[in-house]
Amino acid sequence: MRFIDRYKISLHNIKNNKSRSILTTVIVFVISILVMAIMCFAISFSSNNNKILREYYQSDKSQISINYSGYSESGGFGYDNITSLETTLNKYPEYINDVNYQLIYYYKNGEYYNYQQLFYNFKISDYNYPKTYKIVQGRNIIKSDSNTNKVLVSEDYVDSYYRINDVLLAPGSTFIYHQEYPIYVQSTSTNIIYDIPFEIVGIYENEENINDNYYYYGSDSNIVCDITYLCNNFDKTNTKISSVVINTFTSQTNFEFNDFYNALNDIYKELNNNTPKIVYNYNNKERDAFSCDAISTMRISNIVGWIVIGFAGFLSLVLILLSIGSLANTIMISVNKNKKFIGLLKALGLDGYDLKSTIRLESITTIVLGVLIAFVGLFIIRIPLSNLNEQLLTNVNSMYLNDINYKFSFEIPFYVPLGTIAVFILLTLLFSHSSMSNISKTDPMAVISEVA
């Protein structure tokens, strides 16, 4: 039998049993609108949550950085890792703004370890990634200044040096940086003395470090110097690199966030693969050397999004399963009411396959009709659902939304109604399969005699 003929028979059965067909459609409508509302709410929540973070990280209110902070007795980032760090960052120069370090003198005092921060008024930078300063005299640092004694100094430092030494520093001037650090070991004090020569290439405005959006250790610094040069001028036995901050470009350049995030993730993974894990001797615990709040936040957001969508999918499946019994029952009642007609068709040559196909088409027609009506209804209730979604997202992401102007959206993806139809049809036919098989095997004359 042709498909069009089977479909005409299914429509005849629907018209012949309007009450049952309407009941089936109503059941499908109610469950479908609940299922699609739940799924669209979850999808919109997850999508908007990720978009909020993306817009925030691309705004001028945020600065994404990869950070190392280690005060452990073993492991972590050392001087030998500087070269590998530069090799990694050189693969993505378009995303790197600047790299800054902090140094400490790490020593054992009895059973415990103590540390003394060194060069606290320095911004210790990697000159391979020179940051642009507001220069008032001289020039900015450049890559060729790496591993040299060339520095930038602030206007405050020039004034302070003049008051103390009665010497006015200027580009081209040289000076000796002298600093003594007291170290206490079991009540005994010793001094660490540093005398390091520097040459000034430029003087920058004081407000540079006040209004700077980039976070780095030594934000009140007065001297900008190169990490490689500094490391070559003191004893490395007890001196450790305690912190590294890699500042990246975000709103300062135009790029696709996905490309940026992938590059950031690659840098993060490679740095941790190349750097020994930090080990704490007092509890033998270890952790990755480098961290990145942006990566962690985006990962958590993605995980939460999938959990929300997964829970919504599970809840939707439960609702559909609860209704499948009723749907399968109404379909079989409809078949029973049409037994005489079905028996007559079988007597005229309708085989088992055509009979089951006709019943399937009847089920599919009522299910599709119910889901399509629910889909229209979903657009009617879209505004209150969108408002509820927005309120929830505002509560969850208030700290990010305060800094950006975000426009919320409520998404109704095309695959939601299609998926709802598919699941309804699959489960309904699965639950009614045995009953349809029994009907298709019955003797046509027996059926006609039964209902005669």
C-alpha positions in Angstrom: 0.0 0.0 0.0 1.2 3.5 -0.8 2.2 5.9 1.9 -0.5 8.4 0.9 -3.1 5.7 1.3 -1.9 4.6 4.7 -1.8 8.2 5.8 -5.4 8.7 4.6 -6.5 5.7 6.7 -4.7 7.2 9.8 -6.5 10.5 9.3 -9.8 8.6 9.0 -9.2 6.9 12.3 -8.4 10.3 13.9 -11.6 11.8 12.6 -13.6 8.8 13.6 -12.4 9.0 17.1 -12.2 12.7 17.8 -12.5 12.6 21.6 -9.6 10.2 22.0 -7.5 12.1 19.4 -8.1 15.4 21.2 -7.2 13.8 24.6 -4.0 12.5 23.1 -3.1 15.9 21.6 -3.9 17.7 24.9 -1.6 15.3 26.9 1.2 15.9 24.4 0.6 19.6 24.5 0.8 19.9 28.3 3.9 17.7 28.6 5.6 19.3 25.6 5.2 22.8 26.7 6.6 21.9 30.1 9.5 20.0 28.6 10.4 22.7 26.1 10.1 25.5 28.7 12.4 23.6 31.0 15.0 22.8 28.3 14.9 26.4 26.8 15.3 27.8 30.3 18.3 25.6 31.0 19.9 26.3 27.6 19.4 30.1 27.9 20.8 30.1 31.4 23.9 28.2 30.3 24.4 30.3 27.1 23.9 33.7 28.8 26.2 32.7 31.7 29.0 32.0 29.3 28.3 35.1 27.2 28.4 37.3 30.4 31.8 36.0 31.3 33.1 36.5 27.7 31.9 40.1 27.6 33.3 40.8 31.0 36.7 39.3 30.1 36.7 41.3 26.8 35.8 44.6 28.6 38.3 47.2 29.9 37.1 46.4 33.4 39.0 43.1 33.6 42.6 41.9 33.2 43.2 38.3 32.5 46.5 37.0 33.8 48.2 33.7 34.4 49.8 33.7 37.8 52.5 31.7 39.7 52.8 32.0 43.4 55.0 29.7 45.3 56.6 29.7 48.7 57.3 26.0 49.0 60.5 24.3 50.0 60.7 22.4 46.7 59.3 22.5 43.2 57.8 25.5 41.6 59.2 28.1 39.1 63.0 28.7 39.1 65.5 30.7 37.2 66.0 27.9 34.7 62.3 28.1 33.8 62.5 31.7 32.6 63.8 30.6 29.2 61.1 27.9 28.7 58.4 30.4 29.8 59.6 32.9 27.1 59.6 30.1 24.5 56.0 29.3 25.4 54.9 32.9 25.3 56.6 33.6 22.0 54.2 31.3 20.4 51.4 33.7 21.2 52.9 37.2 21.1 49.7 38.9 20.1 48.1 37.9 23.4 50.9 38.9 25.8 51.0 42.3 27.3 53.8 42.0 29.9 55.4 39.6 32.4 56.4 40.6 35.9 58.1 38.8 38.8 58.6 39.0 42.5 61.7 37.8 44.3 62.2 36.6 47.9 65.0 35.4 50.1 63.9 32.0 51.3 65.7 30.5 54.3 65.3 28.0 57.1 64.8 29.2 60.7 65.0 26.2 63.0 62.3 23.8 61.8 60.5 26.4 59.8 61.0 28.3 56.6 60.9 32.1 56.5 61.1 34.5 53.6 62.1 38.1 53.1 60.7 40.0 50.1 63.4 41.6 47.9 63.2 44.7 45.7 59.8 45.5 47.0 59.8 48.9 45.2 60.8 47.3 41.8 58.6 46.3 39.0 60.7 43.3 37.8 59.7 42.7 34.2 60.7 40.5 31.3 62.0 43.0 28.8 61.1 40.6 26.0 57.5 41.8 26.5 58.0 45.6 27.0 55.0 47.5 28.3 54.5 51.1 27.1 54.8 53.7 29.8 53.9 57.3 29.9 57.5 58.6 29.3 58.2 62.2 30.3 62.0 62.0 29.5 64.1 59.6 27.5 62.5 56.5 25.9 60.6 53.4 26.8 62.3 50.0 27.3 62.6 47.8 24.3 63.4 44.1 23.7 67.1 44.7 23.0 67.4 46.0 26.6 66.9 42.5 27.9 69.7 41.2 30.2 71.2 44.8 30.5 71.3 47.2 33.4 68.9 49.7 31.6 65.9 50.7 33.7 63.0 53.1 33.8 62.5 55.2 37.0 59.5 57.1 38.1 59.3 60.9 38.7 59.0 60.1 42.5 62.2 58.2 42.5 64.0 61.0 40.7 62.8 63.5 43.4 63.6 61.1 46.3 67.1 60.4 44.9 67.7 64.2 44.5 66.7 64.9 48.2 68.9 62.2 49.5 72.0 62.4 47.2 71.7 66.0 45.8 72.0 64.5 42.4 69.3 65.0 39.7 68.9 61.8 37.7 68.1 61.9 34.0 68.2 59.6 30.9 71.8 58.4 30.6 72.5 58.7 34.3 73.9 55.7 36.2 73.4 54.9 39.9 74.0 52.1 42.4 71.0 50.6 44.0 72.0 49.7 47.6 69.7 47.7 49.8 70.2 45.8 53.0 67.8 43.1 54.1 67.9 41.8 57.7 67.5 38.0 58.1 66.8 36.5 61.5 67.8 32.9 62.3 67.1 31.8 65.8 67.3 35.4 67.1 70.5 36.1 65.3 70.3 38.9 62.8 72.4 39.1 59.6 72.1 41.4 56.7 71.9 40.6 53.0 73.5 43.4 51.0 72.8 44.2 47.4 74.7 46.8 45.3 73.5 46.7 41.7 74.4 49.3 39.0 71.7 50.6 36.7 71.5 53.0 33.8 68.4 55.1 33.3 66.9 55.1 29.8 63.6 56.9 30.6 61.5 58.5 33.3 57.8 57.9 33.5 54.8 59.7 35.1 53.9 58.8 38.6 50.3 58.2 37.8 51.2 55.4 35.5 51.2 53.0 38.5 48.2 54.6 40.1 45.8 54.3 37.1 47.2 51.2 35.6 44.6 48.5 35.0 47.2 45.8 35.0 47.8 44.0 38.2 51.3 43.1 39.1 53.4 42.8 42.2 55.2 46.0 43.0 52.3 48.3 41.8 53.9 51.0 43.9 57.2 50.5 42.2 59.6 53.2 41.3 62.1 51.2 39.3 61.4 49.0 36.3 64.2 46.5 35.6 64.8 43.3 33.7 64.5 39.9 35.4 67.4 38.3 33.6 69.8 41.1 34.5 68.7 41.1 38.1 69.0 37.4 38.5 72.6 37.5 37.3 73.6 40.0 40.0 72.8 38.1 43.2 73.4 34.7 44.8 70.7 32.3 43.6 71.2 29.8 46.4 68.5 31.2 48.7 66.8 33.7 46.4 63.7 32.4 44.8 61.2 33.6 42.2 58.1 33.7 44.4 55.6 35.1 41.9 55.1 35.5 38.2 52.2 37.5 36.6 51.6 37.2 32.9 49.2 39.9 31.8 47.4 39.3 28.6 45.6 41.6 26.1 41.8 41.6 26.2 39.9 44.7 25.3 43.1 46.4 24.0 43.0 44.4 20.7 40.4 43.0 18.4 40.3 39.2 18.3 37.9 36.3 18.5 37.4 35.3 22.1 37.5 31.6 21.3 40.9 32.0 19.7 42.1 34.0 22.7 40.7 31.5 25.2 42.2 28.5 23.3 45.6 30.3 23.2 45.4 31.1 26.9 44.5 27.5 27.8 47.4 26.3 25.7 49.8 28.6 27.5 48.4 27.6 30.9 48.8 23.9 30.1 52.3 24.2 28.6 53.6 26.3 31.5 52.3 23.8 34.1 53.8 20.9 32.0 57.2 22.6 31.9 57.2 23.6 35.6 57.6 21.2 38.5 54.6 21.1 40.8 54.8 23.0 44.0 55.3 20.6 47.0 54.6 21.5 50.6 56.9 19.5 52.9 54.7 19.9 55.9 51.8 17.9 54.4 53.4 16.5 51.2 50.6 18.0 49.1 51.3 19.3 45.6 49.6 21.6 43.2 50.2 23.1 39.7 52.6 25.9 39.6 50.5 28.3 37.5 46.9 29.3 37.9 44.5 31.4 35.9 41.2 32.6 37.4 39.7 33.3 33.9 40.3 29.7 32.8 39.0 28.3 36.1 35.9 30.4 36.0 35.1 29.5 32.4 35.6 25.8 33.1 33.3 26.0 36.2 30.8 27.9 34.1 30.8 25.3 31.4 30.5 22.5 33.9 27.6 24.2 35.7 26.0 24.8 32.3 26.2 21.1 31.3 24.9 20.1 34.8 21.9 22.5 34.5 21.1 21.2 30.9 21.7 17.6 32.0 19.3 18.0 34.9 16.7 19.7 32.7 17.0 16.9 30.2 16.6 14.3 33.0 13.5 16.1 34.3 12.1 16.4 30.8 12.6 12.7 30.2 10.8 11.8 33.5 7.8 14.0 32.5 7.6 12.3 29.1 7.9 8.8 30.6 5.1 9.6 33.0 2.9 10.5 30.1 3.8 7.7 27.7 1.6 5.2 29.4 -1.4 7.4 28.9 -0.5 8.1 25.3 0.0 4.4 24.5 -3.2 3.6 26.2 -5.2 6.2 24.3 -3.7 5.0 21.0 -4.7 1.4 21.7 -8.2 2.4 22.8 -8.5 4.2 19.5 -7.4 1.1 17.7 -10.0 -1.0 19.6 -12.7 1.4 18.7 -11.8 1.0 15.0 -11.5 -2.8 15.1 -14.4 -3.3 12.7 -12.8 -0.9 10.2 -9.4 -2.5 10.7 -10.8 -6.0 10.3 -12.5 -5.0 7.1 -9.2 -3.6 5.7 -7.4 -6.8 6.6 -10.1 -8.8 4.9 -9.5 -6.6 1.8 -5.8 -7.4 1.9 -4.2 -5.0 4.4 -1.1 -6.8 5.7 0.5 -6.6 9.2 3.1 -4.1 8.1 0.6 -1.7 6.6 -1.6 -2.0 9.7 1.2 -1.1 12.1 2.4 1.6 9.7 -1.1 3.1 9.8 -1.3 3.1 13.6 2.2 4.7 13.7 1.1 7.4 11.4 -1.9 8.1 13.5 0.3 8.4 16.6 2.9 10.6 14.9 0.2 12.9 13.6 -1.3 13.6 17.0 2.1 13.9 18.7 3.4 16.3 16.1 0.2 18.4 16.3 0.5 18.5 20.1 4.1 19.5 20.1 3.6 22.2 17.4 0.7 23.8 19.4 3.0 23.7 22.5 5.8 25.3 20.5 3.4 28.2 19.6 2.4 28.4 23.3 6.1 28.6 24.3 6.4 31.9 22.4 3.4 33.2 24.3 5.0 32.4 27.7 8.5 33.4 26.5 8.5 36.9 28.2 7.9 35.6 31.8 10.4 32.8 31.3 12.9 35.3 30.0 12.4 37.6 33.0 12.8 34.7 35.4 16.0 33.6 33.6 17.4 37.2 33.7 16.6 37.5 37.4 18.4 34.3 38.2 21.4 35.2 36.0 21.6 38.7 37.6 21.8 37.2 41.1 24.5 34.7 40.0 26.7 37.1 38.0 26.1 40.4 39.8 29.9 41.0 40.2 30.4 40.8 36.4 27.2 42.6 35.4 28.1 45.6 37.4 31.0 46.3 35.0 29.4 45.5 31.7 26.2 46.4 29.8 24.8 43.0 28.9 21.7 42.3 26.9 20.0 39.1 28.0 18.4 36.8 25.5 16.0 33.8 25.8 16.8 31.1 23.4 14.4 28.7 21.8 16.6 26.5 19.6 15.0 24.7 16.7 16.3 21.3 17.9 14.2 21.5 21.1 10.8 20.9 19.5 12.4 18.4 17.0 14.0 16.5 19.9 10.7 16.6 21.8 8.8 15.1 18.9 11.5 12.4 18.3 11.5 11.3 22.0 7.7 11.3 22.2 7.4 9.2 19.0 10.2 6.8 19.9 8.9 6.1 23.4 5.3 5.9 22.4 5.9 3.4 19.7 8.2 1.4 21.9 5.6 1.1 24.7 2.8 0.2 22.2 4.9 -2.2 20.1 3.7 -5.4 21.6 0.0 -4.4 21.4 0.3 -3.4 17.8 2.0 -6.7 17.0 -0.9 -8.6 18.6 -3.5 -6.7 16.6 -1.6 -7.1 13.3 -1.7 -10.9 13.9 -5.4 -11.3 14.6 -7.8 -13.0 12.1 -9.8 -10.4 10.2 -13.0 -12.4 10.2 -12.7 -12.9 14.0 -12.3 -9.2 14.5 -15.3 -8.4 12.3 -17.4 -11.0 14.2 -16.2 -9.7 17.5 -17.5 -6.2 16.9 -20.5 -7.1 14.7 
